């Protein structure tokens, strides 16, 4: 089986066939979730293929590994070059999604890995559309507040994009879909709003944007950071502050951000319409700025686009 456009995978410094990318069943990561990963988008632009914030994503990959004392046996530069080469080798001329992952491989099965425990690195790339659906970019998605909360502080570090963290995301998203929603929102252990199953969250009230802070158990996303910077360019005010649940229902607009979700409007929460129940003016304005980066309508002042 191959994802659309996926023919080759980079594994430990070698390009191999997709179906040959295999690991041992006793790999540490398979049993304990000891992996860190990234999701990176490649866009087709008038000036060729561009990778969005590649350096920032790879830096976060290494920071995640650092938190878990997981030495990646390749330099950041090598991983960046491998990501670009993989796009070319797979002939992904219409854009792509890149998934680099570093994980503790086959070694001692004990919980605490030894210093010489092998760390494997793989990179895959394939064609992948908007995570929550292309129509959702205009119509929005219906979400619910999940019964599952994010982990408490000083339990699992939320600033690491680690595989084990996403067991929480799986519970949140699966519950939402089982109940007929497109996605779920989790609260933190203090009952304040945290984030979506795999997305950060913004709400708009009286022309001002609000987003939960790092202390609410979120992964501070790269698309989240992009939106905050775009707001600054547009003269829009953004507050990173704790948000209570009822503020979701009373918002004028709301949207998710993330590499997979990009900027996706939220039309309702718990069957309560957000604003008019459609994409709001500010959400549309930010979408235009964001997607304009890839159509040359928005200037890349921050050098976010990497040429392949």
Buried (B, 14 or more C-beta within 10 A) or exposed (E): EBBEBBBBBBBEEEBBEBEEBEBEEEBBBBEBBBBBBBBBBBBBBEEEBBBBBBBBBBBBBBEBBEEBEBEBEBEEEBBBEBBBBBBEBBEBBEBBBBBBBBBBBBBEEEEEBEEEBBBBBBBBBBBBEBBBEEEBBEBBBBBBBBEBBBBEBEEBBBEBBBBBBBEBBEBBBBBBBEEEBBBBBBBBBEEBBBBBBBBBBBBBBEEBBBBBBEBBBBBBBBBBBBBBBBBEEEEBEBEBEBBEBEBBBEBBBBBBBBBBBBBBBBBBBBEEEBBEEBBBEBBBBBBBBBBBBBEEEBEBEEEBBBEB
